[in-house]
Amino acid sequence: MVYYPLSILMLAGIAEVLIITTPDDQAQYKKLLGDGGKFGISIHYGLQFHPSGLAEAFLIGEKFIGDDPVCLILGDNVFWGPGLSKKLVNAALLTDGAKVFGYEVNDPERFGVVEIDTSGQAVSIDEKPSCPRSNLAVTGLYFYDNAVIEYAKNLKPSARGELEITSLNEIYLQKGKLKVEVLGRGYSWFDTGTVDSLLSATNFVQSIQAQQGYLIACLEEIAFHKKLLSLQQVIATCNNMPNSQYKRYLERTMQRYV
């Protein structure tokens, strides 16, 4: 799963990544991804010892973020759609305020829900409301200016004992600095936090890849097109892979540029 959120960051032009895991899981991520060099990016690692909420990521990552703006993406989110890369690159240019992506769902009570006016401006945002004001879910992809660190430091835990990402978004909303971009027709978003949504995402990815003949989240291919890796570097990485469908796809793709 981690390849999908990593691919989104790379498509946005982000090459410095902090992966936050539990202590039990971190060794597996390091074994799989290493320092990110094989993808042309730099991967660092942080630990969240308790499930204390998404907004804690900005406290864990304070030194990593430094004085820069920051993007947070959840590890179980899958995005797809035409022109998505351009939207991501534009969002990554943000230096003042926050930007989130909205997506219409049939079960908004499962998500943070944003309400927008006729001009597309956010007017309210609620975390898993029992009576949602809209069907527009806030996806697990967030872009913030550097002020998010201080805002996160001043958050109080919610009733469930977590630092809520929705609470951060509310701060930006109150300041008139929360931008919402709706992913409309032609786009797909999956939050694979349930068995049914994971199955739906699996079937969708399999269908797209079978019909169109390319992998949605081939990180080496993205790195090549983003000029993070040269053709020779991708071929060298490919040669060191065990035999697999992923390797055969990468070999076929790189042959077009030899």
ChimeraX attribute file (.defattr): number of C-alpha atoms within 10 A of each C-alpha:
attribute: neighborCount
match mode: 1-to-1
recipient: residues
	/A:1	11
	/A:2	16
	/A:3	15
	/A:4	19
	/A:5	21
	/A:6	23
	/A:7	22
	/A:8	24
	/A:9	21
	/A:10	23
	/A:11	22
	/A:12	21
	/A:13	18
	/A:14	18
	/A:15	17
	/A:16	15
	/A:17	21
	/A:18	16
	/A:19	20
	/A:20	20
	/A:21	17
	/A:22	13
	/A:23	12
	/A:24	9
	/A:25	11
	/A:26	15
	/A:27	13
	/A:28	11
	/A:29	14
	/A:30	15
	/A:31	9
	/A:32	10
	/A:33	14
	/A:34	16
	/A:35	16
	/A:36	16
	/A:37	12
	/A:38	19
	/A:39	25
	/A:40	23
	/A:41	18
	/A:42	15
	/A:43	17
	/A:44	15
	/A:45	18
	/A:46	16
	/A:47	16
	/A:48	15
	/A:49	11
	/A:50	9
	/A:51	11
	/A:52	16
	/A:53	16
	/A:54	19
	/A:55	24
	/A:56	20
	/A:57	21
	/A:58	21
	/A:59	16
	/A:60	17
	/A:61	19
	/A:62	15
	/A:63	9
	/A:64	17
	/A:65	18
	/A:66	11
	/A:67	12
	/A:68	12
	/A:69	20
	/A:70	24
	/A:71	21
	/A:72	19
	/A:73	18
	/A:74	18
	/A:75	20
	/A:76	16
	/A:77	21
	/A:78	28
	/A:79	21
	/A:80	20
	/A:81	13
	/A:82	10
	/A:83	10
	/A:84	15
	/A:85	17
	/A:86	12
	/A:87	15
	/A:88	19
	/A:89	17
	/A:90	11
	/A:91	21
	/A:92	21
	/A:93	13
	/A:94	16
	/A:95	15
	/A:96	14
	/A:97	21
	/A:98	27
	/A:99	22
	/A:100	20
	/A:101	20
	/A:102	24
	/A:103	21
	/A:104	18
	/A:105	16
	/A:106	9
	/A:107	12
	/A:108	23
	/A:109	19
	/A:110	14
	/A:111	21
	/A:112	22
	/A:113	27
	/A:114	28
	/A:115	20
	/A:116	19
	/A:117	9
	/A:118	6
	/A:119	6
	/A:120	12
	/A:121	17
	/A:122	20
	/A:123	14
	/A:124	16
	/A:125	23
	/A:126	22
	/A:127	19
	/A:128	16
	/A:129	14
	/A:130	10
	/A:131	9
	/A:132	21
	/A:133	16
	/A:134	17
	/A:135	18
	/A:136	24
	/A:137	28
	/A:138	26
	/A:139	24
	/A:140	24
	/A:141	21
	/A:142	19
	/A:143	25
	/A:144	26
	/A:145	19
	/A:146	20
	/A:147	17
	/A:148	22
	/A:149	24
	/A:150	12
	/A:151	17
	/A:152	21
	/A:153	13
	/A:154	10
	/A:155	17
	/A:156	12
	/A:157	14
	/A:158	12
	/A:159	7
	/A:160	9
	/A:161	11
	/A:162	17
	/A:163	23
	/A:164	21
	/A:165	19
	/A:166	20
	/A:167	20
	/A:168	21
	/A:169	28
	/A:170	19
	/A:171	18
	/A:172	20
	/A:173	19
	/A:174	12
	/A:175	10
	/A:176	14
	/A:177	18
	/A:178	22
	/A:179	20
	/A:180	18
	/A:181	16
	/A:182	18
	/A:183	20
	/A:184	11
	/A:185	9
	/A:186	9
	/A:187	14
	/A:188	15
	/A:189	18
	/A:190	20
	/A:191	18
	/A:192	18
	/A:193	11
	/A:194	9
	/A:195	9
	/A:196	10
	/A:197	13
	/A:198	17
	/A:199	13
	/A:200	15
	/A:201	20
	/A:202	14
	/A:203	12
	/A:204	15
	/A:205	17
	/A:206	13
	/A:207	12
	/A:208	14
	/A:209	13
	/A:210	11
	/A:211	9
	/A:212	9
	/A:213	10
	/A:214	13
	/A:215	16
	/A:216	19
	/A:217	21
	/A:218	18
	/A:219	22
	/A:220	24
	/A:221	22
	/A:222	19
	/A:223	23
	/A:224	18
	/A:225	13
	/A:226	15
	/A:227	11
	/A:228	21
	/A:229	20
	/A:230	15
	/A:231	19
	/A:232	12
	/A:233	16
	/A:234	21
	/A:235	17
	/A:236	12
	/A:237	15
	/A:238	20
	/A:239	13
	/A:240	9
	/A:241	11
	/A:242	10
	/A:243	10
	/A:244	9
	/A:245	9
	/A:246	13
	/A:247	17
	/A:248	13
	/A:249	16
	/A:250	22
	/A:251	15
	/A:252	10
	/A:253	13
	/A:254	17
	/A:255	10
	/A:256	7
	/A:257	7
	/A:258	8
